[in-house]
């Protein structure tokens, strides 16, 4: 199995960049940096020690994310706090969030993500990162082969009352025609139900980076499968509800069930191979969303990490 010591993100400090330990210094450095080339080569960049604050974040975000995207069709609980800037997640702090590439279950996904640490947790709360190509290599051959045909995701999005996110929250609109137009353009199938909206999508389990050509693990089967969930509430819910009624579920693309031990291996291998970014206030993390998957360690105390993304 691949060891995580073979990769880690590049840390950029005022000393290594040869600039002042200020937001102006960081902005000057970014202006001289070929961000696309650096990110493709390093997969993830940590900018540390520049004193970035919420009120100066746009100075950094604008050049790193030239076209900020809305979190449309996202399944994580988040709050919009600015111009397409969100809390990274509001999933309960006692749980670890397993490794995933943002929106890998969707037809369109961001190419980059940027995280900003406004408040660091008292304990824990790191953002683990894993090289998605190494993650793929770490899986047993029979597991990789089983997923080769792709996966089928199903979402049940309620109409304002129910478990999980509503379709209005998910698509950031209450216009059904707008939702249908989005889904038609993504190749999904859907139906309006008495309780809300059901969406089905068939997607590949891997993809290739457009520049390097490297094949990477790129699906969220473990997060959509009850066998791999740490949340006891979710496990109980899966036991008392039919699969078709769950807020989200997953099968192989041909409709056959995914064995629980397969998604547990996927979850565990990703976390085992991950490198933690231990947050300090003011840190900025930029990742290539195909080359690197991310998660969140459990934590205590307050924690506020913001996220934005670009195409």
C-alpha positions in Angstrom: 0.0 0.0 0.0 1.2 3.5 -0.9 2.6 5.5 2.1 1.4 9.1 2.6 5.0 10.2 3.1 5.5 10.2 -0.7 3.5 13.4 -1.1 2.7 16.5 0.9 1.4 20.0 0.0 3.9 22.8 -0.7 4.0 25.3 2.2 4.7 28.9 1.1 5.8 31.4 3.8 7.0 35.0 3.7 10.5 33.6 4.2 10.3 31.1 1.3 8.7 33.6 -1.0 11.0 36.5 -0.1 8.2 38.9 0.6 6.7 40.8 3.5 4.6 38.9 6.1 1.5 40.8 5.0 -1.5 40.4 2.7 0.2 42.8 0.3 3.3 40.6 0.4 1.2 37.6 -0.4 -0.7 39.4 -3.2 2.7 40.5 -4.7 3.9 36.9 -4.6 0.7 35.5 -6.2 1.1 38.1 -9.0 4.5 36.6 -9.9 3.3 33.0 -9.5 2.1 30.8 -12.4 -0.7 29.4 -10.3 -1.9 26.8 -12.8 1.6 25.4 -13.3 2.5 25.4 -9.6 -0.8 23.7 -8.6 -0.5 21.1 -11.3 3.1 20.3 -10.1 2.5 20.4 -6.3 -1.3 19.5 -6.2 -1.8 21.7 -3.1 -0.4 25.0 -1.8 -0.5 26.2 1.8 0.1 30.0 2.2 1.0 30.5 5.8 2.2 33.5 7.9 0.7 36.4 5.8 -1.9 37.5 8.3 -4.9 37.1 6.0 -8.2 38.2 7.6 -11.8 37.9 6.5 -11.8 41.6 5.4 -8.7 41.1 3.3 -9.5 37.7 1.9 -10.7 39.0 -1.5 -7.2 40.3 -2.1 -6.0 36.7 -2.1 -9.1 35.0 -3.4 -9.6 37.0 -6.6 -6.3 36.1 -8.3 -6.4 32.5 -7.1 -10.1 31.9 -8.0 -10.8 34.0 -11.1 -14.4 32.8 -11.5 -15.9 31.9 -8.2 -18.6 29.3 -8.5 -21.9 28.9 -6.5 -22.2 25.7 -4.6 -25.1 24.4 -6.8 -26.0 20.8 -6.4 -23.7 20.4 -3.4 -24.7 17.9 -0.7 -22.7 19.2 2.3 -24.4 21.5 4.9 -23.0 24.9 4.3 -23.9 28.6 4.9 -23.2 31.2 2.2 -21.2 34.0 3.9 -20.1 36.2 0.9 -19.9 36.3 -2.9 -19.8 32.5 -3.5 -17.9 32.0 -0.3 -19.2 29.4 2.1 -18.5 27.8 5.5 -16.6 24.6 4.6 -19.1 22.4 6.3 -21.5 22.4 9.2 -21.3 18.6 9.8 -21.1 17.9 13.5 -17.7 18.4 15.0 -17.5 15.0 16.6 -17.3 13.2 13.2 -14.5 12.9 10.8 -15.4 13.6 7.2 -13.8 11.1 4.8 -11.8 11.9 1.8 -13.6 13.2 -1.3 -13.2 15.4 -4.4 -15.7 18.2 -4.4 -18.8 17.5 -6.5 -17.3 14.4 -8.0 -20.8 12.9 -8.2 -21.9 15.7 -10.5 -21.5 16.3 -14.2 -19.6 19.5 -13.5 -17.1 20.1 -10.7 -14.7 22.9 -9.7 -11.1 22.6 -10.8 -9.7 24.4 -7.7 -10.8 24.9 -4.1 -9.5 27.5 -1.7 -9.9 27.2 2.1 -9.3 30.0 4.6 -8.9 29.5 8.4 -10.7 32.2 10.3 -10.9 30.3 13.6 -8.7 27.3 14.4 -10.2 24.5 16.5 -9.1 24.0 20.1 -8.1 20.4 19.3 -8.2 18.5 16.0 -10.0 20.0 13.0 -7.2 19.4 10.5 -8.1 19.2 6.8 -6.6 15.9 5.5 -5.4 15.8 1.9 -4.7 12.7 -0.2 -3.1 12.4 -3.6 -6.1 11.0 -5.6 -3.8 8.9 -7.9 -2.1 7.3 -4.9 -5.6 6.7 -3.4 -6.6 4.8 -6.5 -3.4 2.8 -6.5 -3.9 1.9 -2.8 -7.2 0.0 -3.5 -7.1 -3.8 -4.0 -7.3 -4.8 -7.7 -10.7 -6.5 -7.3 -12.2 -3.3 -5.8 -10.8 -1.1 -8.6 -12.2 -3.6 -11.1 -15.6 -3.7 -9.5 -15.9 0.1 -9.8 -14.6 0.3 -13.4 -18.1 0.5 -14.8 -19.0 3.6 -12.8 -21.5 4.4 -10.0 -25.1 5.4 -9.8 -26.0 8.1 -7.3 -29.6 8.8 -6.1 -30.7 11.8 -4.1 -34.0 12.4 -2.4 -34.3 16.2 -1.8 -37.2 17.2 0.3 -39.5 20.3 -0.3 -38.6 22.0 3.0 -39.5 19.4 5.6 -37.4 16.2 5.9 -33.9 14.7 6.3 -30.9 16.2 4.6 -31.0 19.3 2.3 -34.0 20.5 0.5 -34.0 20.9 -3.3 -34.2 24.7 -2.8 -31.1 24.7 -0.6 -29.3 22.3 -3.0 -29.8 24.3 -6.1 -30.0 27.8 -4.5 -33.4 28.5 -6.1 -37.1 27.9 -5.6 -37.7 27.9 -9.4 -38.5 24.3 -10.6 -37.9 25.2 -14.2 -34.4 26.4 -13.3 -33.6 23.2 -11.5 -34.9 21.1 -14.4 -32.7 23.1 -16.9 -29.7 22.5 -14.7 -30.4 18.8 -14.4 -31.1 18.4 -18.1 -27.7 20.0 -18.9 -26.0 17.6 -16.5 -27.3 14.4 -18.0 -29.2 13.5 -14.8 -32.7 11.9 -14.7 -35.2 13.3 -12.2 -38.8 13.2 -11.0 -40.8 15.5 -8.8 -42.4 13.5 -6.0 -45.0 14.3 -3.4 -42.2 15.2 -0.9 -39.7 16.9 -3.2 -37.3 15.8 -5.9 -35.5 12.6 -6.8 -32.3 12.8 -8.8 -30.4 9.9 -10.4 -27.0 10.3 -12.0 -24.6 7.7 -13.4 -20.9 8.8 -13.2 -17.5 7.3 -13.7 -15.5 6.2 -10.7 -12.2 7.6 -11.9 -11.2 10.4 -14.2 -8.0 11.8 -15.8 -6.4 15.1 -15.1 -6.6 17.3 -18.2 -3.0 18.4 -18.0 -1.0 15.5 -16.6 -3.3 12.7 -17.9 -2.9 10.9 -14.6 -5.9 8.7 -13.6 -7.4 9.5 -10.2 -10.0 8.1 -7.9 -13.0 10.5 -8.3 -16.3 9.4 -6.8 -18.1 9.7 -3.5 -19.4 6.2 -3.2 -18.2 5.7 0.4 -19.9 8.9 1.5 -23.2 7.9 -0.1 -23.1 4.3 1.2 -24.4 3.7 4.8 -21.8 1.0 5.5 -19.0 3.6 5.5 -20.7 6.2 7.6 -19.4 7.0 11.1 -22.7 8.8 12.0 -24.8 6.3 14.1 -27.9 8.3 13.3 -27.3 7.7 9.5 -26.8 4.0 10.1 -30.0 3.7 12.1 -31.8 5.7 9.4 -30.5 3.3 6.8 -31.8 0.3 8.8 -35.4 1.7 9.3 -35.8 3.3 5.8 -35.8 1.7 2.5 -32.8 2.5 0.2 -35.1 4.4 -2.2 -36.2 6.7 0.7 -32.7 7.6 2.0 -31.6 11.2 1.3 -28.7 9.8 -0.7 -27.7 6.3 -1.8 -25.3 4.7 -4.3 -25.0 1.5 -6.4 -22.8 0.4 -9.2 -23.8 1.9 -12.5 -25.6 -1.3 -13.6 -27.8 -1.1 -10.6 -26.2 -3.8 -8.6 -25.4 -3.2 -4.9 -21.9 -2.1 -3.8 -20.6 -4.5 -1.1 -20.2 -2.7 2.2 -16.6 -3.9 2.6 -15.6 -2.2 -0.7 -16.7 1.3 0.4 -15.1 0.7 3.9 -11.8 -0.1 2.2 -12.2 3.0 0.0 -12.9 5.2 3.1 -10.1 3.7 5.2 -7.4 3.7 2.5 -8.1 7.4 1.7 -7.8 8.4 5.4 -4.7 6.3 6.0 -2.9 7.8 3.0 -3.9 11.4 3.9 -1.6 14.2 5.1 -3.1 16.6 7.6 -3.1 20.4 7.2 -3.2 21.6 10.8 -4.8 25.0 10.6 -3.4 28.2 12.0 -5.5 31.4 11.9 -4.9 33.2 8.6 -3.8 30.1 6.6 -4.9 29.8 3.0 -5.0 26.4 1.3 -5.4 26.0 -2.5 -5.9 22.6 -4.0 -6.4 21.0 -7.4 -9.8 19.3 -7.0 -8.9 16.4 -9.3 -5.4 15.7 -8.1 -6.2 16.0 -4.4 -9.1 14.8 -2.3 -9.9 16.4 1.1 -11.8 15.7 4.3 -12.0 17.0 7.8 -10.8 15.6 11.2 -13.1 15.7 14.2 -12.4 18.6 16.6 -13.3 20.4 19.8 -14.0 24.0 20.4 -14.9 26.6 17.8 -13.7 26.2 14.2 -14.5 28.3 11.2 -12.9 27.5 7.8 -14.3 29.1 4.7 -14.3 27.7 1.2 -14.7 29.0 -2.3 -14.1 27.3 -5.7 -13.5 28.0 -9.4 -14.0 26.2 -12.7 
